[in-house]
Amino acid sequence: MKRIFCMVFCLMAAIASAQVKEDFVPASNAQQGKQYPQVNSERRVRVKVSAPDAKYVQLDIGGVKYDLKKDADGSWIGESDPQDEGFHYYQLNIDGASVPDPSSLYYYGASRWGSGIDVPAADEDFYAVKNVPQGEIREIYYWSELSQSMRHTFVYVPAEYDKNPTKRYPVLYLQHGGGENEYGWPQQGKTAQIMDNLIAAGKAVPFIIVMENGSVAMPRPAGGMMGGFDFAGAFGNVLVNETIPMIDARFRTIPDSAHRAMAGLSMGGMQTKSVCLAHPDVFSNIGIFSGGTITVADADNTPGFRATNKLVFVSFGSRELENRVAGFGDGTDPIQETQELKASGANAHYYISPGTAHEWLSWRRALYNFAQLLFK
Amino acid sequence: MKRIFCMVFCLMAAIASAQVKEDFVPASNAQQGKQYPQVNSERRVRVKVSAPDAKYVQLDIGGVKYDLKKDADGSWIGESDPQDEGFHYYQLNIDGASVPDPSSLYYYGASRWGSGIDVPAADEDFYAVKNVPQGEIREIYYWSELSQSMRHTFVYVPAEYDKNPTKRYPVLYLQHGGGENEYGWPQQGKTAQIMDNLIAAGKAVPFIIVMENGSVAMPRPAGGMMGGFDFAGAFGNVLVNETIPMIDARFRTIPDSAHRAMAGLSMGGMQTKSVCLAHPDVFSNIGIFSGGTITVADADNTPGFRATNKLVFVSFGSRELENRVAGFGDGTDPIQETQELKASGANAHYYISPGTAHEWLSWRRALYNFAQLLFK
């Protein structure tokens, strides 16, 4: 009996082991000189961490916690099930402590700086650092009278910007999602790489991209600060009345609505919708990534919208769209609504990212597709 | 006996407890919305982390591991002895795992991305983000033929740079230390804040600062890559033959040695010395922070040095200098050597940062003092 049990058990263990393909390589998000985290051709993520006195260590990725095994030297190692292509936040769980993987690079998302990993994608070339003319990400601070604070912002300028000292450029205001901040688009979003590659290939016209922090802490009337998040009120106020004038003064922009766009992902998409419908005279170009759409009713009920709007672009990851249409939220179909908007006369487009969920590869691809339509 | 022991023990515990002043506030390096890490007026660092199943958790800072205590809710909390003013790398030890504090911001040093904390300094105003005209940190990539790779670099430009489209500027090439990278000066170094504040106060002339990665991975003749670090050979070669021409082509520089400086901290100071002595026709201005000095013999044995050099600046933290003069390294006194260099006719200066060791407050203060002497 004991022997039969062992045979069955050993066979099962062998099958489980055989299922993991041993072609792991260090991920692009491994720190300089570190060998982990790794990914294999099945898109499994493997991590390794030294924790000699720990009772248990887990890899926490995609909403699942995977138990790691302890090596003789006190290191814990193990891998996840296959993940979707693209970027995923993850963390380690060491005896109940949720901590960053000490071997990975760190990103701001899920309301914390923590680990992230890129599972190679079939189309990853579009966001690779390549030897093409390189734009710049410029880190700037500016004083906000409304929020009584110095605000921190990233601005992408195309490679040709400093070579054409009199040329003026359109501007896209591009927002992160909930639990993220202004580092999202420059870092996990790969904004500069996507734009440099598109512009080098002649697929997008050169434009400036402003990446703001979508939360604004407002001073309370009685002093002290009021908690940060609102969908568009305080942020829209700062954006329209402070950020845009600052950008138009500091950069060589074309300061009119036809040459100004706003886009965002998830919460940033909802902010985009809210701000753009409140200010159709300010933004003529709209991108909403995984954050809803502009309906025919939105367009018709917004005075000036039909006259000024030049572009509406809507995108989703295929996996989140399946969930959404199947009953997520109010059960409406944002793709159908976008088609209806187009049929009503708007220049409306949609894009569905194949095989991705509510994650950054959906949004890298959204930017890649949106940018090719913008300002043309 | 038992009672006496308890009385003594309790008294000792009370004294120990009374010694910690309960005026902790969140550090500037706490993540957005997080309450820890904290510092108090005694310059103690307090951390808190949830690790309900851990056997032990320690705060590892300044070479000492401090045991944390477990709360009823599974959180571990505790504080260090008083630290020096300024910036310190630190980490947590959870059951033997060295991991970043999940509540702190992260910095690259000690050959890893990990936690850092700023203990407020009496003079911290000089590196604060203030509402003065703001320069920019520009993130750029460029192709290096020598290393067959895209290199990643940060460039500070002063606030007035884009407002004076024909004016040209001097350039400082500013290097990090061993185990650090190109993020060191923009992040823990507070380069932009120091320069913006100095320029706004009229204490420094506006100039450009280039912050490179001092390690260069060179392609092997037979393919593959050769390990990165050397003191100045490969890096100096890339810097002089690729970085400087790229910067002079891309930015409005004054492309001569009189208007070009190199400086660095620790390993970066040693690289500075090596590169500048090898290329006195390229760099006329030298800053060595915690990394040695230029001796009279160095100056006399370098053809061209006496004719071209305009400035030598040497600095140390007072604590490391005490150790050094007391026998560190070869037991020479770099301050005395700098004074001798000055007496021999060079424009040599030195600065000693009070109460700091081989850490970033020494180097922030070094940049602050060096910048006021440069290009005048």
Interface residues (C-beta under 8 A of the other chain):
Chain A: Q31 Q32 G33 V49 S50 A51 P52 D53 A54 K55 Y56 V57 G74 Q91 L92 I94 D95 G96 A97 S98 V99 P100 P102 L105 Y106 Y108 S111 R112 W113 G114 V129 K130 N131 Q134 E136 I137 R138 E139 I140 Y141 Y142 W143 M150 D162 P165 N181 P186 A192 R250 F251
Chain B: Q31 Q32 G33 V49 S50 A51 P52 D53 A54 K55 Y56 V57 G74 Q91 L92 I94 D95 G96 A97 S98 V99 P100 P102 L105 Y106 S111 R112 W113 G114 V129 K130 N131 Q134 E136 I137 R138 E139 I140 Y141 Y142 W143 M150 D162 P165 N181 P186 A192 R250 F251
